[in-house]
Amino acid sequence: MSTRLPPLRGLRCFCLAADNLSFKHTAEQLYITPSAVSHQIRQLEEDLGLSLFVRKTRALELTPAGKSFYLAIQPVMQQLVHTISEFSQNAGSKEVSISMPEFFASELFMPRLRGWSTQYPAINLRVDTVKTRSDPSRPTDVSIILSGSPPQAALCHELFAISYQPACNPSLYEQCSRLGLDALNQLPLLLHQSRPHAWHQWAEFAGIEHFRPKQILQLDSMFGMARAAEQGLGIALIPMPISQAWFHSGALVALFDGSWTTRDKYYLIQHRQQPERPEIQWLIDWVLASFEQYR
C-alpha cells in the first residue's frame, strides 16, 4: 500500500518554524509571506491529521505531537539537504553571509577582507550592510551588531567596546584650541541620530557644568557624521577604535585628552547552529581573530 507524502516545501517550512517558533522569521528565511507559511503549516497538519502548533496571540509553541514529529523529521530533512548538496553540480561552491553596520563595514571589515580571500579562496562571502541599530533587510548566517547590552542569543561573541572622542578637521582645530571647552558652546556639534543625548552625556562625563550648545546637528549615518566633521561643519563625537583611519590620515584631529567609554559594544552573533556548514564556523573564527587586537 502506498502512502501519499506531504510536499517537501511544507516539511521544510515546518522544520524552520519549529526552530524559530515564529511564522514571521520563517517567512523571512524562505522569502515568502507569513500567511503563506501559515497556509503551508495548516496543509501539513491536514495531511498528517495532527495539530503541530499551539497558536497564541504573540507566541507559537509546538504541541506534544509537533515536538515528536519535529524530532523524527528534522534529521531526515538534514540528511536530504546534505545528499542533494553532494550531488548538486554546484557542490563545490560554498557561500557564507554576514550583516553588519555600514560604518563598521567600510572602516574595519573591508580593509581586512583580503585576509579572508587569501585564507578561504574557495568560499564565497556575501556582506550585507545596515544602518546602525537597524535590523538586516534579509537573513544572514551571522551578524555583527552594536548594542548597549549582550544580545539575547545563544551563540554570541563580544568583539570590543567603543568609546567616543570629540574631533574636528585641522582647520577648525586651530579655532577650537583657542576657545578650549567653550568651543562646545560656540560651534555646531555633530552626532548620530541613534544617540541624540550623547553630547550632554559626554559633557557630564567631562565634568562640564555649564554646557549650553549653540547648535546640534544630527545625522542618520556615522560615515556622514565623520565626513561632515572632515568638511569643517562642526565638532563630532567620533567612535573609537573604529574611526582610527580618520585620525591616522590627518582628516580629523582629537580635541581633548581622554575619551568617553559607554556600554556600547560590537557583538558577533550566529542565528542558528548549523553543524553541516563548517564554513560558518570558519567565518566566525576568522572575524574573532581579525579583531582580537581591539579587545
VOVEXMAR-984408 format. One record per residue (C-alpha): residue in three letters; z, y, x. Coordinates in nm, 3 decimals. Example, Ala and Ser with C-alpha at 12.3 -4.5 7.8 and 13.67 -1.06 7.14 Angstrom:
[atom 'Ala', [0.780, -0.450, 1.230]]
[atom 'Ser', [0.714, -0.106, 1.367]]
//
This chain:
[atom 'Met', [0.000, 0.000, 0.000]]
[atom 'Ser', [-0.097, 0.339, 0.139]]
[atom 'Thr', [0.132, 0.641, 0.121]]
[atom 'Arg', [-0.007, 0.993, 0.087]]
[atom 'Leu', [0.119, 1.200, 0.380]]
[atom 'Pro', [0.221, 1.564, 0.335]]
[atom 'Pro', [-0.004, 1.821, 0.506]]
[atom 'Leu', [0.079, 1.874, 0.873]]
[atom 'Arg', [0.095, 2.251, 0.823]]
[atom 'Gly', [0.375, 2.201, 0.570]]
[atom 'Leu', [0.568, 1.980, 0.811]]
[atom 'Arg', [0.525, 2.231, 1.093]]
[atom 'Cys', [0.631, 2.514, 0.863]]
[atom 'Phe', [0.941, 2.318, 0.760]]
[atom 'Cys', [1.044, 2.250, 1.121]]
[atom 'Leu', [1.015, 2.618, 1.213]]
[atom 'Ala', [1.204, 2.724, 0.900]]
[atom 'Ala', [1.479, 2.473, 0.981]]
[atom 'Asp', [1.501, 2.618, 1.335]]
[atom 'Asn', [1.505, 2.981, 1.219]]
[atom 'Leu', [1.683, 2.946, 0.883]]
[atom 'Ser', [1.463, 3.238, 0.783]]
[atom 'Phe', [1.132, 3.238, 0.597]]
[atom 'Lys', [1.063, 3.588, 0.736]]
[atom 'His', [1.094, 3.484, 1.102]]
[atom 'Thr', [0.897, 3.166, 1.033]]
[atom 'Ala', [0.620, 3.374, 0.879]]
[atom 'Glu', [0.609, 3.596, 1.190]]
[atom 'Gln', [0.568, 3.293, 1.416]]
[atom 'Leu', [0.292, 3.146, 1.200]]
[atom 'Tyr', [0.122, 3.483, 1.133]]
[atom 'Ile', [0.141, 3.432, 0.756]]
[atom 'Thr', [0.343, 3.596, 0.479]]
[atom 'Pro', [0.698, 3.487, 0.380]]
[atom 'Ser', [0.563, 3.397, 0.034]]
[atom 'Ala', [0.311, 3.162, 0.199]]
[atom 'Val', [0.597, 2.997, 0.389]]
[atom 'Ser', [0.795, 2.960, 0.067]]
[atom 'His', [0.490, 2.806, -0.104]]
[atom 'Gln', [0.438, 2.550, 0.174]]
[atom 'Ile', [0.805, 2.452, 0.167]]
[atom 'Arg', [0.801, 2.407, -0.212]]
[atom 'Gln', [0.485, 2.197, -0.187]]
[atom 'Leu', [0.653, 1.978, 0.076]]
[atom 'Glu', [0.961, 1.941, -0.143]]
[atom 'Glu', [0.740, 1.831, -0.432]]
[atom 'Asp', [0.554, 1.582, -0.211]]
[atom 'Leu', [0.881, 1.432, -0.084]]
[atom 'Gly', [1.074, 1.457, -0.408]]
[atom 'Leu', [1.358, 1.625, -0.214]]
[atom 'Ser', [1.529, 1.961, -0.209]]
[atom 'Leu', [1.519, 2.070, 0.156]]
[atom 'Phe', [1.679, 2.416, 0.147]]
[atom 'Val', [1.952, 2.599, -0.039]]
[atom 'Arg', [1.808, 2.943, -0.105]]
[atom 'Lys', [2.073, 3.216, -0.118]]
[atom 'Thr', [2.031, 3.593, -0.158]]
[atom 'Arg', [2.046, 3.671, 0.214]]
[atom 'Ala', [2.070, 3.329, 0.372]]
[atom 'Leu', [1.891, 2.998, 0.396]]
[atom 'Glu', [2.062, 2.664, 0.450]]
[atom 'Leu', [1.942, 2.308, 0.486]]
[atom 'Thr', [2.054, 2.065, 0.221]]
[atom 'Pro', [2.203, 1.733, 0.343]]
[atom 'Ala', [1.867, 1.571, 0.270]]
[atom 'Gly', [1.694, 1.858, 0.453]]
[atom 'Lys', [1.911, 1.804, 0.762]]
[atom 'Ser', [1.840, 1.432, 0.765]]
[atom 'Phe', [1.467, 1.486, 0.723]]
[atom 'Tyr', [1.464, 1.750, 0.999]]
[atom 'Leu', [1.641, 1.522, 1.247]]
[atom 'Ala', [1.389, 1.250, 1.169]]
[atom 'Ile', [1.068, 1.456, 1.165]]
[atom 'Gln', [1.130, 1.707, 1.448]]
[atom 'Pro', [1.095, 1.453, 1.735]]
[atom 'Val', [0.777, 1.321, 1.571]]
[atom 'Met', [0.630, 1.670, 1.545]]
[atom 'Gln', [0.718, 1.748, 1.909]]
[atom 'Gln', [0.551, 1.428, 2.023]]
[atom 'Leu', [0.245, 1.511, 1.815]]
[atom 'Val', [0.219, 1.856, 1.974]]
[atom 'His', [0.261, 1.702, 2.319]]
[atom 'Thr', [-0.006, 1.440, 2.254]]
[atom 'Ile', [-0.257, 1.693, 2.121]]
[atom 'Ser', [-0.189, 1.915, 2.422]]
[atom 'Glu', [-0.256, 1.626, 2.661]]
[atom 'Phe', [-0.594, 1.551, 2.503]]
[atom 'Ser', [-0.696, 1.910, 2.446]]
[atom 'Gln', [-0.984, 2.046, 2.653]]
[atom 'Asn', [-0.757, 2.338, 2.741]]
[atom 'Ala', [-0.466, 2.121, 2.850]]
[atom 'Gly', [-0.486, 2.264, 3.200]]
[atom 'Ser', [-0.439, 2.621, 3.074]]
[atom 'Lys', [-0.081, 2.728, 3.009]]
[atom 'Glu', [0.038, 3.061, 2.875]]
[atom 'Val', [0.380, 3.221, 2.852]]
[atom 'Ser', [0.462, 3.552, 2.681]]
[atom 'Ile', [0.723, 3.822, 2.727]]
[atom 'Ser', [0.803, 4.151, 2.550]]
[atom 'Met', [0.990, 4.448, 2.694]]
[atom 'Pro', [1.034, 4.827, 2.657]]
[atom 'Glu', [0.723, 5.010, 2.772]]
[atom 'Phe', [0.906, 5.220, 3.035]]
[atom 'Phe', [1.062, 4.905, 3.186]]
[atom 'Ala', [0.716, 4.750, 3.199]]
[atom 'Ser', [0.549, 5.045, 3.372]]
[atom 'Glu', [0.826, 5.129, 3.620]]
[atom 'Leu', [0.972, 4.791, 3.717]]
[atom 'Phe', [0.783, 4.493, 3.578]]
[atom 'Met', [0.421, 4.580, 3.656]]
[atom 'Pro', [0.485, 4.665, 4.023]]
[atom 'Arg', [0.630, 4.313, 4.067]]
[atom 'Leu', [0.362, 4.130, 3.868]]
[atom 'Arg', [0.166, 4.037, 4.179]]
[atom 'Gly', [0.457, 3.812, 4.273]]
[atom 'Trp', [0.413, 3.613, 3.951]]
[atom 'Ser', [0.037, 3.579, 4.004]]
[atom 'Thr', [0.094, 3.454, 4.357]]
[atom 'Gln', [0.368, 3.207, 4.268]]
[atom 'Tyr', [0.214, 3.076, 3.944]]
[atom 'Pro', [-0.164, 3.130, 3.968]]
[atom 'Ala', [-0.245, 2.868, 3.701]]
[atom 'Ile', [-0.019, 3.011, 3.427]]
[atom 'Asn', [-0.146, 3.292, 3.209]]
[atom 'Leu', [0.106, 3.564, 3.120]]
[atom 'Arg', [0.098, 3.785, 2.810]]
[atom 'Val', [0.304, 4.105, 2.832]]
[atom 'Asp', [0.381, 4.296, 2.511]]
[atom 'Thr', [0.541, 4.641, 2.535]]
[atom 'Val', [0.753, 4.801, 2.263]]
[atom 'Lys', [0.930, 5.130, 2.206]]
[atom 'Thr', [1.286, 5.128, 2.343]]
[atom 'Arg', [1.526, 4.956, 2.099]]
[atom 'Ser', [1.238, 4.859, 1.868]]
[atom 'Asp', [1.154, 4.511, 1.750]]
[atom 'Pro', [0.845, 4.349, 1.905]]
[atom 'Ser', [0.537, 4.354, 1.683]]
[atom 'Arg', [0.474, 3.982, 1.737]]
[atom 'Pro', [0.688, 3.693, 1.860]]
[atom 'Thr', [0.703, 3.609, 2.231]]
[atom 'Asp', [0.866, 3.331, 2.431]]
[atom 'Val', [1.119, 3.563, 2.598]]
[atom 'Ser', [1.213, 3.930, 2.571]]
[atom 'Ile', [1.375, 4.198, 2.784]]
[atom 'Ile', [1.578, 4.435, 2.568]]
[atom 'Leu', [1.807, 4.735, 2.620]]
[atom 'Ser', [2.137, 4.704, 2.436]]
[atom 'Gly', [2.486, 4.851, 2.442]]
[atom 'Ser', [2.639, 4.506, 2.388]]
[atom 'Pro', [2.537, 4.146, 2.466]]
[atom 'Pro', [2.276, 4.024, 2.214]]
[atom 'Gln', [2.375, 3.753, 1.971]]
[atom 'Ala', [2.150, 3.495, 2.131]]
[atom 'Ala', [2.244, 3.156, 2.270]]
[atom 'Leu', [2.004, 3.190, 2.564]]
[atom 'Cys', [2.081, 3.531, 2.715]]
[atom 'His', [2.095, 3.661, 3.073]]
[atom 'Glu', [2.228, 4.001, 3.180]]
[atom 'Leu', [1.982, 4.174, 3.414]]
[atom 'Phe', [2.151, 4.501, 3.513]]
[atom 'Ala', [2.329, 4.809, 3.379]]
[atom 'Ile', [2.173, 5.154, 3.374]]
[atom 'Ser', [2.317, 5.498, 3.443]]
[atom 'Tyr', [2.184, 5.845, 3.367]]
[atom 'Gln', [2.112, 6.122, 3.618]]
[atom 'Pro', [2.024, 6.486, 3.532]]
[atom 'Ala', [1.699, 6.571, 3.709]]
[atom 'Cys', [1.410, 6.817, 3.712]]
[atom 'Asn', [1.100, 6.890, 3.916]]
[atom 'Pro', [1.127, 7.054, 4.264]]
[atom 'Ser', [1.021, 7.398, 4.139]]
[atom 'Leu', [1.282, 7.410, 3.865]]
[atom 'Tyr', [1.539, 7.268, 4.105]]
[atom 'Glu', [1.544, 7.594, 4.302]]
[atom 'Gln', [1.640, 7.786, 3.988]]
[atom 'Cys', [1.893, 7.524, 3.883]]
[atom 'Ser', [2.063, 7.519, 4.223]]
[atom 'Arg', [2.130, 7.895, 4.194]]
[atom 'Leu', [2.275, 7.860, 3.843]]
[atom 'Gly', [2.485, 7.549, 3.909]]
[atom 'Leu', [2.622, 7.379, 3.597]]
[atom 'Asp', [2.536, 7.688, 3.393]]
[atom 'Ala', [2.171, 7.577, 3.420]]
[atom 'Leu', [2.251, 7.327, 3.144]]
[atom 'Asn', [2.327, 7.616, 2.909]]
[atom 'Gln', [2.025, 7.829, 3.004]]
[atom 'Leu', [1.736, 7.582, 3.040]]
[atom 'Pro', [1.584, 7.334, 2.793]]
[atom 'Leu', [1.738, 6.988, 2.807]]
[atom 'Leu', [1.522, 6.678, 2.756]]
[atom 'Leu', [1.641, 6.346, 2.618]]
[atom 'His', [1.522, 6.030, 2.446]]
[atom 'Gln', [1.546, 6.016, 2.067]]
[atom 'Ser', [1.735, 5.687, 2.082]]
[atom 'Arg', [2.031, 5.871, 2.244]]
[atom 'Pro', [2.049, 6.205, 2.055]]
[atom 'His', [2.406, 6.281, 2.175]]
[atom 'Ala', [2.354, 6.176, 2.536]]
[atom 'Trp', [2.373, 6.525, 2.685]]
[atom 'His', [2.703, 6.601, 2.512]]
[atom 'Gln', [2.839, 6.265, 2.629]]
[atom 'Trp', [2.725, 6.340, 2.983]]
[atom 'Ala', [2.890, 6.684, 2.972]]
[atom 'Glu', [3.217, 6.521, 2.863]]
[atom 'Phe', [3.185, 6.270, 3.147]]
[atom 'Ala', [3.122, 6.556, 3.395]]
[atom 'Gly', [3.423, 6.749, 3.266]]
[atom 'Ile', [3.223, 7.049, 3.141]]
[atom 'Glu', [3.446, 7.233, 2.893]]
[atom 'His', [3.204, 7.498, 2.764]]
[atom 'Phe', [2.883, 7.308, 2.704]]
[atom 'Arg', [2.651, 7.504, 2.475]]
[atom 'Pro', [2.291, 7.406, 2.549]]
[atom 'Lys', [2.033, 7.669, 2.464]]
[atom 'Gln', [1.772, 7.414, 2.356]]
[atom 'Ile', [1.741, 7.034, 2.340]]
[atom 'Leu', [1.400, 6.868, 2.322]]
[atom 'Gln', [1.392, 6.505, 2.200]]
[atom 'Leu', [1.103, 6.276, 2.288]]
[atom 'Asp', [1.032, 5.928, 2.150]]
[atom 'Ser', [0.911, 5.794, 2.485]]
[atom 'Met', [1.106, 5.752, 2.807]]
[atom 'Phe', [0.784, 5.795, 3.002]]
[atom 'Gly', [0.706, 6.110, 2.806]]
[atom 'Met', [1.050, 6.249, 2.886]]
[atom 'Ala', [1.012, 6.183, 3.259]]
[atom 'Arg', [0.662, 6.334, 3.253]]
[atom 'Ala', [0.790, 6.643, 3.071]]
[atom 'Ala', [1.057, 6.689, 3.339]]
[atom 'Glu', [0.793, 6.644, 3.610]]
[atom 'Gln', [0.589, 6.922, 3.447]]
[atom 'Gly', [0.888, 7.158, 3.458]]
[atom 'Leu', [0.960, 7.167, 3.085]]
[atom 'Gly', [1.333, 7.126, 3.138]]
[atom 'Ile', [1.614, 6.911, 3.272]]
[atom 'Ala', [1.607, 6.544, 3.172]]
[atom 'Leu', [1.865, 6.269, 3.162]]
[atom 'Ile', [1.681, 6.008, 3.365]]
[atom 'Pro', [1.783, 5.638, 3.352]]
[atom 'Met', [1.858, 5.470, 3.683]]
[atom 'Pro', [1.772, 5.248, 3.867]]
[atom 'Ile', [1.465, 5.207, 3.652]]
[atom 'Ser', [1.329, 5.551, 3.750]]
[atom 'Gln', [1.373, 5.528, 4.126]]
[atom 'Ala', [1.000, 5.568, 4.192]]
[atom 'Trp', [1.002, 5.918, 4.039]]
[atom 'Phe', [1.266, 6.027, 4.291]]
[atom 'His', [1.113, 5.846, 4.588]]
[atom 'Ser', [0.779, 6.018, 4.525]]
[atom 'Gly', [0.943, 6.361, 4.502]]
[atom 'Ala', [0.823, 6.415, 4.143]]
[atom 'Leu', [1.187, 6.453, 4.030]]
[atom 'Val', [1.499, 6.573, 4.207]]
[atom 'Ala', [1.858, 6.481, 4.116]]
[atom 'Leu', [2.055, 6.790, 4.017]]
[atom 'Phe', [2.416, 6.684, 4.066]]
[atom 'Asp', [2.602, 6.418, 4.260]]
[atom 'Gly', [2.707, 6.113, 4.064]]
[atom 'Ser', [2.557, 5.953, 3.756]]
[atom 'Trp', [2.689, 5.862, 3.413]]
[atom 'Thr', [2.715, 5.489, 3.356]]
[atom 'Thr', [2.713, 5.374, 2.993]]
[atom 'Arg', [2.742, 5.036, 2.826]]
[atom 'Asp', [2.363, 5.013, 2.812]]
[atom 'Lys', [2.226, 4.710, 2.994]]
[atom 'Tyr', [1.900, 4.523, 3.012]]
[atom 'Tyr', [1.915, 4.164, 2.891]]
[atom 'Leu', [1.667, 3.877, 2.913]]
[atom 'Ile', [1.672, 3.651, 2.609]]
[atom 'Gln', [1.489, 3.331, 2.520]]
[atom 'His', [1.424, 3.299, 2.149]]
[atom 'Arg', [1.410, 2.922, 2.125]]
[atom 'Gln', [1.478, 2.642, 2.371]]
[atom 'Gln', [1.156, 2.451, 2.434]]
[atom 'Pro', [1.209, 2.178, 2.697]]
[atom 'Glu', [0.849, 2.066, 2.653]]
[atom 'Arg', [0.733, 2.400, 2.801]]
[atom 'Pro', [0.878, 2.429, 3.152]]
[atom 'Glu', [0.665, 2.740, 3.217]]
[atom 'Ile', [0.910, 2.939, 3.003]]
[atom 'Gln', [1.199, 2.849, 3.231]]
[atom 'Trp', [0.982, 2.930, 3.533]]
[atom 'Leu', [0.925, 3.280, 3.391]]
[atom 'Ile', [1.298, 3.325, 3.326]]
[atom 'Asp', [1.385, 3.218, 3.680]]
[atom 'Trp', [1.121, 3.450, 3.824]]
[atom 'Val', [1.246, 3.751, 3.627]]
[atom 'Leu', [1.609, 3.686, 3.727]]
[atom 'Ala', [1.511, 3.659, 4.092]]
[atom 'Ser', [1.290, 3.971, 4.076]]
[atom 'Phe', [1.574, 4.195, 3.954]]
[atom 'Glu', [1.861, 4.035, 4.142]]
[atom 'Gln', [1.887, 4.344, 4.366]]
[atom 'Tyr', [1.998, 4.564, 4.075]]
[atom 'Arg', [2.296, 4.355, 3.967]]
//
